[in-house]
Amino acid sequence: MTATSLYSLQELAECARREVNIRKRVYPTRVANGRMSPRKAAKEIAMMAAIYTAIKTQLDKELLL
């Protein structure tokens, strides 16, 4: 069974959006504490934002069908 059969695209998009917000809130502290580089933090946030965008784009396409 795949993740997309367990969860709707809407649920996956919402989860990814929440994760982006969590990373934006948590990573600055990790950077300040030296546990994460600014470059790594920015990359991780950008990648999760890209995941959100990809899922949301797919969801929007399906809603148009």
DSSP file with accessible surface (Angstrom, degrees, kcal/mol):
  #  RESIDUE AA STRUCTURE BP1 BP2  ACC     N-H-->O    O-->H-N    N-H-->O    O-->H-N    TCO  KAPPA ALPHA  PHI   PSI    X-CA   Y-CA   Z-CA
    1    1 A M              0   0  190      0, 0.0     2,-0.2     0, 0.0     5,-0.0   0.000 360.0 360.0 360.0 134.7    0.0    0.0    0.0
    2    2 A T    >>  -     0   0   87      1,-0.1     4,-1.1     5,-0.0     3,-0.9  -0.541 360.0-112.9 -94.2 162.9    1.4    3.4   -0.9
    3    3 A A  H 3> S+     0   0   59      1,-0.3     4,-2.2     2,-0.2     3,-0.5   0.874 116.3  57.3 -60.1 -38.2    1.3    6.6    1.1
    4    4 A T  H 34 S+     0   0   93      1,-0.2    -1,-0.3     2,-0.2     5,-0.1   0.736 104.8  51.1 -70.9 -19.0   -1.0    8.2   -1.4
    5    5 A S  H <4 S+     0   0   74     -3,-0.9    -1,-0.2     1,-0.1    -2,-0.2   0.718 112.9  46.4 -85.2 -20.0   -3.6    5.4   -1.0
    6    6 A L  H  < S+     0   0   94     -4,-1.1     2,-0.4    -3,-0.5    -2,-0.2   0.803 121.2  31.4 -85.1 -32.4   -3.5    5.9    2.8
    7    7 A Y  S  < S-     0   0  119     -4,-2.2    -1,-0.2    -5,-0.1     2,-0.0  -0.963  81.7-116.8-130.8 144.9   -3.8    9.7    2.8
    8    8 A S     >  -     0   0   56     -2,-0.4     4,-2.4     1,-0.1     5,-0.2  -0.336  30.0-113.8 -74.3 159.6   -5.5   12.1    0.5
    9    9 A L  H  > S+     0   0   30      1,-0.2     4,-2.8     2,-0.2     5,-0.2   0.868 119.4  57.2 -60.5 -34.4   -3.4   14.7   -1.5
   10   10 A Q  H  > S+     0   0   81      2,-0.2     4,-2.5     1,-0.2    -1,-0.2   0.937 107.4  46.6 -62.0 -44.1   -5.2   17.3    0.7
   11   11 A E  H  > S+     0   0   98      1,-0.2     4,-2.3     2,-0.2    -2,-0.2   0.912 113.1  49.2 -64.4 -41.9   -3.9   15.7    3.9
   12   12 A L  H  X S+     0   0   40     -4,-2.4     4,-2.5     2,-0.2    -2,-0.2   0.911 111.2  49.6 -64.8 -40.9   -0.4   15.3    2.4
   13   13 A A  H  X S+     0   0    2     -4,-2.8     4,-2.6     2,-0.2    -2,-0.2   0.927 111.2  49.0 -63.8 -44.6   -0.4   19.0    1.3
   14   14 A E  H  X S+     0   0   69     -4,-2.5     4,-2.5     1,-0.2    -1,-0.2   0.900 111.4  50.0 -62.0 -40.6   -1.5   20.2    4.8
   15   15 A C  H  X S+     0   0   65     -4,-2.3     4,-2.4     2,-0.2    -2,-0.2   0.926 111.4  47.8 -63.5 -45.2    1.1   18.0    6.5
   16   16 A A  H  X S+     0   0    7     -4,-2.5     4,-2.3     2,-0.2    -2,-0.2   0.905 111.1  51.6 -63.8 -39.7    3.9   19.4    4.2
   17   17 A R  H  X S+     0   0  106     -4,-2.6     4,-2.2     2,-0.2    -2,-0.2   0.933 110.1  48.9 -63.0 -43.4    2.7   23.0    4.8
   18   18 A R  H  X S+     0   0  122     -4,-2.5     4,-2.6     1,-0.2    -1,-0.2   0.919 109.7  52.5 -61.3 -41.5    2.8   22.4    8.6
   19   19 A E  H  X S+     0   0   61     -4,-2.4     4,-2.7     2,-0.2    -1,-0.2   0.893 106.5  52.7 -64.4 -38.8    6.3   21.0    8.3
   20   20 A V  H  X S+     0   0   12     -4,-2.3     4,-2.4     1,-0.2    -1,-0.2   0.948 111.3  47.2 -59.3 -46.6    7.5   24.0    6.4
   21   21 A N  H  X S+     0   0   74     -4,-2.2     4,-1.4     1,-0.2    -2,-0.2   0.891 111.3  50.6 -63.9 -39.4    6.1   26.2    9.2
   22   22 A I  H  X S+     0   0   66     -4,-2.6     4,-2.8     2,-0.2     3,-0.3   0.940 110.9  48.6 -62.4 -47.4    7.7   24.1   11.9
   23   23 A R  H  X S+     0   0   33     -4,-2.7     4,-2.5     1,-0.2    -2,-0.2   0.904 108.7  53.4 -61.5 -40.2   11.1   24.2   10.2
   24   24 A K  H  < S+     0   0  122     -4,-2.4    -1,-0.2    -5,-0.2    -2,-0.2   0.830 115.9  41.1 -63.4 -30.1   10.8   28.0    9.8
   25   25 A R  H  < S+     0   0  167     -4,-1.4     4,-0.4    -3,-0.3    -2,-0.2   0.855 123.8  35.0 -83.8 -37.5   10.2   28.2   13.5
   26   26 A V  H >X S+     0   0   51     -4,-2.8     4,-1.6    -5,-0.1     3,-0.8   0.869 104.3  65.2 -89.9 -40.0   12.7   25.6   14.8
   27   27 A Y  H 3X S+     0   0   21     -4,-2.5     4,-2.7    -5,-0.3     5,-0.2   0.832  92.1  61.8 -62.9 -35.0   15.7   25.9   12.4
   28   28 A P  H 3> S+     0   0   75      0, 0.0     4,-2.7     0, 0.0    -1,-0.2   0.911 106.1  48.5 -57.9 -35.9   16.8   29.4   13.4
   29   29 A T  H <> S+     0   0   78     -3,-0.8     4,-2.3    -4,-0.4     6,-0.2   0.911 110.2  51.0 -68.2 -40.6   17.4   28.2   17.0
   30   30 A R  H  <>S+     0   0   88     -4,-1.6     5,-2.3     2,-0.2     6,-1.1   0.901 112.0  47.4 -62.2 -40.6   19.4   25.2   15.6
   31   31 A V  H ><5S+     0   0   42     -4,-2.7     3,-1.6     4,-0.2    -2,-0.2   0.944 111.7  49.9 -64.9 -46.2   21.5   27.6   13.6
   32   32 A A  H 3<5S+     0   0   84     -4,-2.7    -2,-0.2     1,-0.3    -1,-0.2   0.849 111.5  49.3 -61.9 -33.7   22.0   30.0   16.5
   33   33 A N  T 3<5S-     0   0   99     -4,-2.3    -1,-0.3    -5,-0.1    -2,-0.2   0.431 115.1-116.7 -84.6  -1.4   23.0   27.0   18.7
   34   34 A G  T < 5S+     0   0   65     -3,-1.6    -3,-0.2     2,-0.3    -2,-0.1   0.610  84.9 117.2  77.1  12.2   25.5   25.8   16.1
   35   35 A R  S   <S+     0   0  166     -5,-2.3     2,-0.3    -6,-0.2    -4,-0.2   0.577  80.2  25.4 -87.4  -9.3   23.6   22.5   15.5
   36   36 A M  S    S-     0   0   30     -6,-1.1    -2,-0.3    -5,-0.1    -1,-0.2  -0.981  81.2-120.7-152.8 140.4   22.8   23.4   11.9
   37   37 A S     >  -     0   0   62     -2,-0.3     4,-2.6     1,-0.1     5,-0.2  -0.496  26.1-120.0 -78.7 153.3   24.4   25.6    9.4
   38   38 A P  H  > S+     0   0   90      0, 0.0     4,-2.5     0, 0.0     5,-0.2   0.895 115.5  53.0 -57.9 -38.2   22.4   28.5    7.8
   39   39 A R  H  > S+     0   0  215      2,-0.2     4,-2.3     1,-0.2     5,-0.2   0.918 109.9  46.5 -63.9 -45.5   22.9   26.9    4.4
   40   40 A K  H  > S+     0   0   96      2,-0.2     4,-2.7     1,-0.2     5,-0.2   0.916 112.4  51.1 -63.7 -42.1   21.6   23.5    5.5
   41   41 A A  H  X S+     0   0    7     -4,-2.6     4,-2.3     1,-0.2     5,-0.2   0.940 111.5  46.9 -61.0 -47.1   18.6   25.1    7.3
   42   42 A A  H  X S+     0   0   60     -4,-2.5     4,-2.6    -5,-0.2    -1,-0.2   0.912 113.4  49.1 -62.3 -42.0   17.7   27.1    4.2
   43   43 A K  H  X S+     0   0  126     -4,-2.3     4,-2.7     2,-0.2    -2,-0.2   0.924 111.0  49.0 -64.2 -45.6   18.1   24.1    2.0
   44   44 A E  H  X S+     0   0   35     -4,-2.7     4,-2.0     2,-0.2    -1,-0.2   0.898 113.6  46.5 -63.2 -41.0   15.9   21.9    4.2
   45   45 A I  H  X S+     0   0   33     -4,-2.3     4,-2.4    -5,-0.2    -1,-0.2   0.936 113.3  49.4 -65.6 -45.1   13.2   24.5    4.4
   46   46 A A  H  X S+     0   0   59     -4,-2.6     4,-2.2    -5,-0.2    -2,-0.2   0.892 109.8  51.3 -63.1 -39.5   13.3   25.1    0.6
   47   47 A M  H  X S+     0   0   83     -4,-2.7     4,-2.1     2,-0.2    -1,-0.2   0.920 111.2  46.8 -65.6 -42.2   13.1   21.3   -0.1
   48   48 A M  H  X S+     0   0   29     -4,-2.0     4,-2.6     2,-0.2    -2,-0.2   0.897 111.0  52.7 -68.1 -35.2   10.0   20.9    2.1
   49   49 A A  H  X S+     0   0   35     -4,-2.4     4,-2.6     1,-0.2    -1,-0.2   0.900 108.6  51.0 -64.1 -37.4    8.5   23.9    0.5
   50   50 A A  H  X S+     0   0   59     -4,-2.2     4,-2.6     2,-0.2    -2,-0.2   0.885 108.4  51.6 -66.4 -38.4    9.1   22.3   -2.9
   51   51 A I  H  X S+     0   0   81     -4,-2.1     4,-2.5     2,-0.2     5,-0.2   0.941 110.5  48.7 -62.1 -45.9    7.4   19.1   -1.7
   52   52 A Y  H  X S+     0   0   61     -4,-2.6     4,-3.0     1,-0.2     5,-0.2   0.945 111.9  49.0 -58.1 -47.2    4.4   21.1   -0.6
   53   53 A T  H  X S+     0   0   78     -4,-2.6     4,-2.7     1,-0.2    -1,-0.2   0.908 110.6  50.3 -61.8 -41.9    4.3   22.9   -3.9
   54   54 A A  H  X S+     0   0   61     -4,-2.6     4,-2.1     2,-0.2    -1,-0.2   0.926 114.1  43.9 -63.1 -44.6    4.5   19.6   -5.9
   55   55 A I  H  X S+     0   0   34     -4,-2.5     4,-2.7     2,-0.2    -2,-0.2   0.933 114.6  49.3 -66.4 -44.6    1.7   18.1   -3.9
   56   56 A K  H  X S+     0   0   65     -4,-3.0     4,-2.9    -5,-0.2    -2,-0.2   0.904 109.7  52.1 -63.2 -39.3   -0.4   21.2   -4.1
   57   57 A T  H  X S+     0   0   63     -4,-2.7     4,-2.3    -5,-0.2    -1,-0.2   0.927 111.2  47.0 -62.5 -44.7    0.1   21.4   -7.8
   58   58 A Q  H  X S+     0   0   83     -4,-2.1     4,-2.3     2,-0.2    -2,-0.2   0.922 112.3  50.4 -62.8 -42.8   -1.0   17.8   -8.3
   59   59 A L  H  X S+     0   0   14     -4,-2.7     4,-2.1     1,-0.2    -2,-0.2   0.934 110.0  49.7 -61.2 -45.8   -4.0   18.4   -6.0
   60   60 A D  H  X S+     0   0   67     -4,-2.9     4,-1.1     1,-0.2    -1,-0.2   0.897 109.9  51.7 -61.5 -39.2   -5.0   21.5   -8.0
   61   61 A K  H  X S+     0   0  123     -4,-2.3     4,-0.7     1,-0.2     3,-0.4   0.912 110.2  48.7 -62.5 -43.4   -4.7   19.5  -11.3
   62   62 A E  H >< S+     0   0   98     -4,-2.3     3,-0.7     1,-0.2    -1,-0.2   0.857 107.0  55.6 -67.2 -33.7   -6.9   16.8   -9.9
   63   63 A L  H 3< S+     0   0  122     -4,-2.1    -1,-0.2     1,-0.2    -2,-0.2   0.775 103.8  55.8 -69.1 -25.2   -9.5   19.3   -8.8
   64   64 A L  H 3<        0   0  153     -4,-1.1    -1,-0.2    -3,-0.4    -2,-0.2   0.651 360.0 360.0 -80.0 -16.6   -9.7   20.7  -12.3
   65   65 A L    <<        0   0  181     -3,-0.7    -3,-0.0    -4,-0.7    -4,-0.0  -0.308 360.0 360.0 -74.7 360.0  -10.6   17.3  -13.8
